[in-house]
Amino acid sequence: MIEVYGIKNCDSVKKALKFFKAHELEYRLFDFKTENLPCEKITKWLHQTEIKTLFNARSTTYRNLKLKELNLDEKEQAAWLCKENLLIKRPVVEFNGDVLVGFNEETYKRSFL
């Protein structure tokens, strides 16, 4: 089954879910606003992708927490991902051991169809 991590009202998550529904692909949504993501999951993702791919330095949460002023290194960014799941770029999709970050229709077509 396809595991989708994000929040329901995120535009990129909505696009991913619409894609899965349109192609009749079964998925489960893990909502960061209603479920707490274990740090072990984030650590696993960081073994499969880069911190700059996973850490959303353009998010409202990033700005509200004034993290730019802290000039975080990669280790500190990873720690913040564990503390504040809304700093994770969305959606994160797990399928067959792979991890995709963000929504790109062409990538989704190659990966899921």
CYANA upper distance limits for C-alpha pairs under 8 A (distance plus 0.5 A):
  1 MET  CA     26 GLU  CA      6.60
  1 MET  CA     27 TYR  CA      6.21
  1 MET  CA     28 ARG  CA      7.89
  1 MET  CA     95 PHE  CA      7.28
  2 ILE  CA     25 LEU  CA      8.36
  2 ILE  CA     26 GLU  CA      6.95
  2 ILE  CA     27 TYR  CA      4.99
  2 ILE  CA     28 ARG  CA      6.85
  2 ILE  CA     93 VAL  CA      7.40
  2 ILE  CA     94 GLU  CA      6.45
  2 ILE  CA     95 PHE  CA      5.57
  3 GLU  CA     27 TYR  CA      6.22
  3 GLU  CA     28 ARG  CA      5.59
  3 GLU  CA     29 LEU  CA      6.74
  3 GLU  CA     30 PHE  CA      7.73
  3 GLU  CA     93 VAL  CA      6.09
  3 GLU  CA     94 GLU  CA      5.59
  3 GLU  CA     95 PHE  CA      7.12
  4 VAL  CA     27 TYR  CA      7.36
  4 VAL  CA     28 ARG  CA      6.48
  4 VAL  CA     29 LEU  CA      5.28
  4 VAL  CA     30 PHE  CA      6.48
  4 VAL  CA     91 PRO  CA      6.90
  4 VAL  CA     92 VAL  CA      6.38
  4 VAL  CA     93 VAL  CA      5.10
  4 VAL  CA     94 GLU  CA      7.11
  5 TYR  CA     29 LEU  CA      6.42
  5 TYR  CA     30 PHE  CA      5.24
  5 TYR  CA     31 ASP  CA      6.66
  5 TYR  CA     32 PHE  CA      7.62
  5 TYR  CA     90 ARG  CA      7.52
  5 TYR  CA     91 PRO  CA      5.98
  5 TYR  CA     92 VAL  CA      5.49
  5 TYR  CA     93 VAL  CA      6.72
  6 GLY  CA     10 CYS  CA      7.92
  6 GLY  CA     13 VAL  CA      6.88
  6 GLY  CA     29 LEU  CA      7.88
  6 GLY  CA     30 PHE  CA      6.88
  6 GLY  CA     31 ASP  CA      5.79
  6 GLY  CA     32 PHE  CA      6.14
  6 GLY  CA     90 ARG  CA      5.85
  6 GLY  CA     91 PRO  CA      5.52
  6 GLY  CA     92 VAL  CA      7.19
  7 ILE  CA     13 VAL  CA      7.29
  7 ILE  CA     30 PHE  CA      8.19
  7 ILE  CA     31 ASP  CA      5.35
  7 ILE  CA     32 PHE  CA      6.16
  7 ILE  CA     33 LYS  CA      6.92
  7 ILE  CA     90 ARG  CA      8.33
  7 ILE  CA     91 PRO  CA      8.46
  8 LYS  CA     13 VAL  CA      7.07
  8 LYS  CA     14 LYS  CA      7.24
  8 LYS  CA     31 ASP  CA      7.18
  9 ASN  CA     13 VAL  CA      7.93
  9 ASN  CA     14 LYS  CA      7.45
 10 CYS  CA     14 LYS  CA      6.68
 10 CYS  CA     90 ARG  CA      8.15
 11 ASP  CA     15 LYS  CA      6.77
 12 SER  CA     16 ALA  CA      6.81
 12 SER  CA     90 ARG  CA      7.01
 12 SER  CA     91 PRO  CA      6.94
 12 SER  CA    102 GLY  CA      7.25
 12 SER  CA    103 PHE  CA      6.25
 13 VAL  CA     17 LEU  CA      6.66
 13 VAL  CA     90 ARG  CA      6.86
 13 VAL  CA     91 PRO  CA      5.70
 13 VAL  CA    103 PHE  CA      7.90
 14 LYS  CA     18 LYS  CA      6.53
 15 LYS  CA     19 PHE  CA      6.65
 15 LYS  CA    103 PHE  CA      7.59
 16 ALA  CA     20 PHE  CA      6.84
 16 ALA  CA     91 PRO  CA      7.98
 16 ALA  CA    103 PHE  CA      6.62
 17 LEU  CA     21 LYS  CA      6.62
 18 LYS  CA     22 ALA  CA      6.47
 19 PHE  CA     23 HIS  CA      6.78
 19 PHE  CA    105 GLU  CA      8.39
 20 PHE  CA     24 GLU  CA      6.44
 20 PHE  CA     25 LEU  CA      5.38
 20 PHE  CA     26 GLU  CA      7.52
 20 PHE  CA     27 TYR  CA      7.77
 21 LYS  CA     25 LEU  CA      6.55
 21 LYS  CA     26 GLU  CA      8.18
 30 PHE  CA     35 GLU  CA      7.35
 31 ASP  CA     35 GLU  CA      6.29
 32 PHE  CA     36 ASN  CA      6.76
 32 PHE  CA     37 LEU  CA      7.42
 32 PHE  CA     85 ASN  CA      6.78
 32 PHE  CA     86 LEU  CA      7.35
 36 ASN  CA     85 ASN  CA      8.32
 37 LEU  CA     41 LYS  CA      7.52
 37 LEU  CA     42 ILE  CA      8.39
 37 LEU  CA     82 CYS  CA      8.15
 37 LEU  CA     85 ASN  CA      7.48
 38 PRO  CA     42 ILE  CA      7.63
 38 PRO  CA     82 CYS  CA      7.72
 39 CYS  CA     43 THR  CA      6.73
 39 CYS  CA     81 LEU  CA      8.47
 39 CYS  CA     82 CYS  CA      5.52
 40 GLU  CA     44 LYS  CA      6.68
 41 LYS  CA     45 TRP  CA      6.81
 42 ILE  CA     46 LEU  CA      6.70
 42 ILE  CA     78 ALA  CA      8.38
 42 ILE  CA     81 LEU  CA      7.87
 42 ILE  CA     82 CYS  CA      7.43
 43 THR  CA     47 HIS  CA      7.08
 43 THR  CA     78 ALA  CA      8.37
 44 LYS  CA     48 GLN  CA      7.31
 45 TRP  CA     49 THR  CA      6.58
 45 TRP  CA     99 VAL  CA      7.48
 46 LEU  CA     50 GLU  CA      6.36
 46 LEU  CA     51 ILE  CA      6.77
 46 LEU  CA     54 LEU  CA      8.21
 48 GLN  CA     98 ASP  CA      8.20
 48 GLN  CA     99 VAL  CA      7.34
 49 THR  CA     53 THR  CA      7.19
 49 THR  CA     54 LEU  CA      7.80
 49 THR  CA     99 VAL  CA      8.12
 50 GLU  CA     54 LEU  CA      7.06
 51 ILE  CA     55 PHE  CA      6.18
 51 ILE  CA     74 GLU  CA      7.06
 51 ILE  CA     77 GLN  CA      8.05
 51 ILE  CA     78 ALA  CA      7.59
 52 LYS  CA     56 ASN  CA      8.17
 53 THR  CA     89 LYS  CA      7.92
 53 THR  CA    101 VAL  CA      7.56
 54 LEU  CA     88 ILE  CA      6.10
 54 LEU  CA     89 LYS  CA      5.84
 54 LEU  CA    101 VAL  CA      7.32
 55 PHE  CA     77 GLN  CA      7.48
 55 PHE  CA     78 ALA  CA      8.26
 55 PHE  CA     81 LEU  CA      7.58
 55 PHE  CA     87 LEU  CA      6.49
 55 PHE  CA     88 ILE  CA      5.69
 55 PHE  CA     89 LYS  CA      6.43
 56 ASN  CA     62 TYR  CA      7.81
 56 ASN  CA     87 LEU  CA      5.77
 56 ASN  CA     88 ILE  CA      6.04
 56 ASN  CA     89 LYS  CA      5.44
 57 ALA  CA     62 TYR  CA      6.31
 57 ALA  CA     63 ARG  CA      8.44
 57 ALA  CA     68 LYS  CA      8.40
 57 ALA  CA     87 LEU  CA      7.89
 58 ARG  CA     62 TYR  CA      7.16
 58 ARG  CA     63 ARG  CA      7.97
 59 SER  CA     63 ARG  CA      7.02
 59 SER  CA     87 LEU  CA      7.25
 60 THR  CA     64 ASN  CA      6.48
 61 THR  CA     65 LEU  CA      6.55
 61 THR  CA     86 LEU  CA      7.05
 61 THR  CA     87 LEU  CA      6.84
 62 TYR  CA     66 LYS  CA      6.74
 62 TYR  CA     67 LEU  CA      6.25
 62 TYR  CA     68 LYS  CA      7.95
 62 TYR  CA     87 LEU  CA      6.94
 63 ARG  CA     67 LEU  CA      7.09
 63 ARG  CA     68 LYS  CA      7.79
 66 LYS  CA     70 LEU  CA      7.94
 67 LEU  CA     71 ASN  CA      7.47
 67 LEU  CA     72 LEU  CA      7.77
 68 LYS  CA     72 LEU  CA      7.88
 72 LEU  CA     76 GLU  CA      6.03
 72 LEU  CA     77 GLN  CA      6.43
 73 ASP  CA     77 GLN  CA      6.67
 74 GLU  CA     78 ALA  CA      6.69
 75 LYS  CA     79 ALA  CA      6.87
 76 GLU  CA     80 TRP  CA      6.77
 77 GLN  CA     81 LEU  CA      6.80
 78 ALA  CA     82 CYS  CA      7.11
 79 ALA  CA     83 LYS  CA      6.98
 80 TRP  CA     84 GLU  CA      6.28
 80 TRP  CA     87 LEU  CA      8.09
 81 LEU  CA     85 ASN  CA      5.92
 81 LEU  CA     86 LEU  CA      8.19
 81 LEU  CA     87 LEU  CA      6.33
 81 LEU  CA     88 ILE  CA      6.78
 89 LYS  CA    101 VAL  CA      7.20
 89 LYS  CA    102 GLY  CA      6.95
 90 ARG  CA    101 VAL  CA      6.86
 90 ARG  CA    102 GLY  CA      5.65
 90 ARG  CA    103 PHE  CA      8.22
 91 PRO  CA    100 LEU  CA      8.46
 91 PRO  CA    101 VAL  CA      6.33
 91 PRO  CA    102 GLY  CA      5.49
 91 PRO  CA    103 PHE  CA      7.22
 92 VAL  CA     99 VAL  CA      7.27
 92 VAL  CA    100 LEU  CA      6.20
 92 VAL  CA    101 VAL  CA      5.05
 92 VAL  CA    102 GLY  CA      6.80
 93 VAL  CA     99 VAL  CA      6.06
 93 VAL  CA    100 LEU  CA      5.58
 93 VAL  CA    101 VAL  CA      6.92
 94 GLU  CA     98 ASP  CA      6.11
 94 GLU  CA     99 VAL  CA      5.20
 94 GLU  CA    100 LEU  CA      7.12
 95 PHE  CA     99 VAL  CA      7.20
103 PHE  CA    108 TYR  CA      8.03
104 ASN  CA    108 TYR  CA      6.67
105 GLU  CA    109 LYS  CA      6.62
106 GLU  CA    110 ARG  CA      6.82
107 THR  CA    111 SER  CA      6.56
108 TYR  CA    112 PHE  CA      6.21
108 TYR  CA    113 LEU  CA      8.11
109 LYS  CA    113 LEU  CA      5.71
